[in-house]
Amino acid sequence: MRRVAPLAPTLAPTLALSLALGLTLAGCGEANMRDQPRAKTWDANRFFPQGMTMRAPVPGTVPRTDPARYVPRPALIDAALLARGRERYGIACTPCHGRSGDGKGMIVARGFPAAPAFAEERLAAASSDRLYAAITQGHRAMFGMGAQVAPADRWAIVAYLRALQLSQGARVASLPGEDRAKLEAIR
């Protein structure tokens, strides 16, 4: 009877690993992720109690809006719209454009290029649609804020920008008497 020599000590673990890997790959089969069974939104579905695939959102879910969706310009600019615009401007625009729209925000103080002042003639003459587009898509060094600012809030910001522009060039003599008195009290 002939004796078989034992396997070399370093060959045994390599052979065992190769055998395990081969068995693992043999069990994979063909995975086709493109043609897998799935339910579409409006399909009937016996799994759920209402028989529908589409489910109601979980209570407390925050709705999302499509940032690319155009929202028409508001027909009326009221105090609520201006307040919303001021709030959204403070969040999204102040870092670059500054609180008063002078283009001297905190990132400009840290070395970034200066943003234009909204009182400049070029921006005062720009249409509201152009300002809305600049907020959405960006312009020159400004990157687009379409993903961060909801479409309706962009119009609120545009309305607030117009108020900032009016305030930059306002003459004290053109103010109502009550507002002039408030200014005189400050001085």
C-alpha positions in Angstrom: 0.0 0.0 0.0 1.2 3.3 -1.0 1.1 6.3 1.3 -0.1 9.7 0.1 2.0 12.6 1.4 0.1 15.2 3.4 -0.6 18.6 1.8 1.9 21.3 2.6 0.7 23.4 5.6 0.4 26.6 3.5 -1.5 24.9 0.6 -4.4 23.6 2.8 -5.9 27.0 3.7 -5.5 28.2 0.2 -7.3 25.2 -1.2 -10.1 25.5 1.5 -10.6 29.2 0.6 -10.7 28.4 -3.1 -13.3 25.7 -2.6 -15.5 28.0 -0.4 -15.3 30.8 -2.9 -16.2 28.5 -5.8 -19.2 27.2 -3.9 -20.4 30.7 -3.1 -20.1 31.9 -6.7 -22.0 28.7 -7.9 -25.0 29.7 -5.8 -25.3 33.2 -7.3 -27.3 32.5 -10.4 -28.0 35.3 -12.8 -29.1 38.5 -11.1 -30.9 40.9 -13.4 -31.8 44.1 -11.5 -33.4 45.6 -14.5 -36.2 43.0 -15.0 -37.2 42.4 -11.4 -40.8 42.2 -10.3 -42.0 45.4 -8.8 -45.3 47.2 -8.2 -46.0 50.6 -9.8 -47.7 53.4 -7.9 -51.3 52.9 -9.1 -51.2 49.1 -9.4 -53.6 46.9 -7.4 -51.9 45.1 -4.6 -53.4 42.3 -2.5 -50.7 42.6 0.1 -52.0 45.9 1.6 -55.5 46.2 3.3 -56.8 48.9 0.9 -55.7 46.9 -2.1 -53.4 49.7 -3.4 -49.7 49.8 -3.9 -49.5 53.6 -3.2 -49.4 54.3 0.6 -50.4 57.3 2.5 -47.4 59.3 3.9 -46.4 58.7 7.5 -48.0 61.3 9.8 -45.7 64.3 10.2 -44.0 63.8 6.9 -42.7 67.1 5.5 -43.9 67.6 1.9 -41.3 68.3 -0.8 -41.7 70.6 -3.7 -40.1 70.2 -7.1 -37.4 72.9 -7.2 -37.6 73.0 -11.0 -41.3 73.7 -11.0 -42.1 77.3 -12.0 -44.6 79.0 -9.7 -46.3 82.1 -11.2 -45.6 85.5 -9.7 -48.0 86.4 -6.9 -50.8 88.7 -7.9 -50.6 90.7 -4.7 -47.6 91.7 -2.6 -48.7 92.1 0.9 -47.1 92.3 4.4 -47.1 88.5 4.8 -45.3 88.0 1.5 -42.7 90.6 2.4 -42.2 89.1 5.9 -41.7 85.7 4.3 -39.3 87.2 1.8 -37.3 89.0 4.5 -37.0 85.7 6.5 -35.9 83.7 3.4 -33.6 86.5 2.3 -32.0 86.4 5.8 -31.4 82.7 5.5 -30.3 82.3 1.8 -29.0 85.6 0.6 -27.5 87.5 3.6 -24.3 85.6 3.7 -23.3 87.0 0.4 -25.4 90.1 -0.2 -25.6 91.5 3.4 -28.6 92.4 5.5 -29.2 95.6 3.6 -28.4 94.3 0.2 -25.2 96.2 -0.1 -23.2 93.2 -1.3 -21.0 93.1 1.9 -22.1 89.8 3.5 -20.0 87.8 5.9 -18.4 85.6 3.3 -17.3 88.7 1.4 -15.5 89.8 4.6 -13.8 86.5 4.5 -12.3 87.0 1.1 -14.9 85.9 -1.4 -15.7 88.1 -4.4 -18.1 90.9 -3.5 -21.7 90.5 -4.5 -23.4 93.4 -6.3 -25.5 95.8 -4.3 -29.2 95.6 -5.1 -29.3 99.4 -5.4 -27.1 99.3 -8.5 -28.9 100.6 -11.6 -28.4 97.3 -13.4 -30.2 95.3 -10.7 -32.8 98.0 -10.1 -33.7 97.8 -13.8 -33.7 94.0 -13.9 -37.1 92.4 -14.3 -38.6 90.4 -11.5 -38.5 87.3 -13.8 -34.8 87.9 -14.2 -34.2 88.1 -10.4 -36.3 84.9 -10.0 -34.2 83.2 -12.6 -30.9 84.3 -10.9 -32.1 82.9 -7.6 -33.1 79.6 -9.3 -30.1 79.1 -11.7 -27.5 81.5 -10.4 -25.7 84.2 -12.3 -21.9 84.8 -12.7 -20.2 83.9 -9.4 -23.5 83.2 -7.7 -24.5 79.6 -7.7 -28.2 78.6 -8.2 -30.3 78.3 -5.1 -33.1 76.4 -6.8 -32.6 73.3 -4.7 -32.4 75.3 -1.4 -35.2 77.9 -1.9 -38.7 76.7 -2.7 -40.3 78.3 -5.8 -42.9 80.3 -3.9 -40.2 81.6 -1.6 -38.1 82.9 -4.5 -41.0 85.2 -5.4 -41.2 86.3 -1.8 -37.4 87.1 -1.9 -37.9 89.0 -5.1 -40.6 91.1 -3.5 -38.3 91.8 -0.5 -35.5 92.7 -2.9 -37.7 95.3 -4.5 -38.5 96.7 -1.0 -34.8 96.8 -0.3 -34.2 98.7 -3.5 -36.8 101.2 -2.7 -35.4 101.7 0.8 -31.9 102.4 -0.5 -32.9 105.4 -2.6 -35.7 106.7 -0.4 -35.5 110.4 0.4 -36.5 111.5 3.9 -38.7 114.2 2.5 -40.8 111.6 0.6 -41.6 109.6 3.7 -44.9 110.0 5.6 -44.8 112.4 8.5 -45.0 109.6 11.1 -42.0 107.9 9.6 -40.0 111.1 9.4 -40.8 111.7 13.1 -39.4 108.3 14.0 -36.2 109.0 12.0 -35.8 112.4 13.7 -36.2 110.7 17.1 -33.4 108.3 16.3 -31.0 111.1 15.4 
